[in-house]
Amino acid sequence: MEDDQLNAKANTEKRNNKQKVLAGERIHAKGYVKEPDDHHVGIHLSFDLPDQVMWFSDQWINFWVDIGRDPELIYLFNEPDPEKDIEIGKNEGLDNPFGMPFPLTSRQGAPVLSGALVKSPETLKQLYYKYTVRVEGIATPLDPHIAGHLGP
């Protein structure tokens, strides 16, 4: 992952300096600045096993879980248009590597499951995703990242 992070940073700098970035490289998405300074969770799941994440709380809270490509590590499937920003979405298409519809909704802290990673050519290349957990009544969402791996 560290090599991918360094490559994404270097490619973003190249692009900012009007140099060409190729398909198959990683880059930062529009608006990405840096990872939060505080510690945050990283979740590693297997594409080959039915790994999934269970989200719940022992508090009586309502929360929503969104998923999208990690803005620090966007895989370029095509050569990007130098005049357009690299943007990401959430919860659908390439921005949802799971077989479950997102966002997930938990009422009163009830458990919700992510489903297993879908082993497609696109998700195998993208690899890195980021959850956003929005909690009712809290302004700042949590943002654990997820990395898919082949094998157990």
Secondary structure, DSSP 8 states (H G I E B T S, - for coil): -HHHHHHHHHHHHHHHTT----TT-EE--TT-----SS---EEEEESSS----EE--SS---EEEEEEE-TTSEE-SS---TTS------SSGGG--BSS-SSEEESTT--EE---B---HHHHHH-EEEEEEEETT-SS-B--EEEEES--
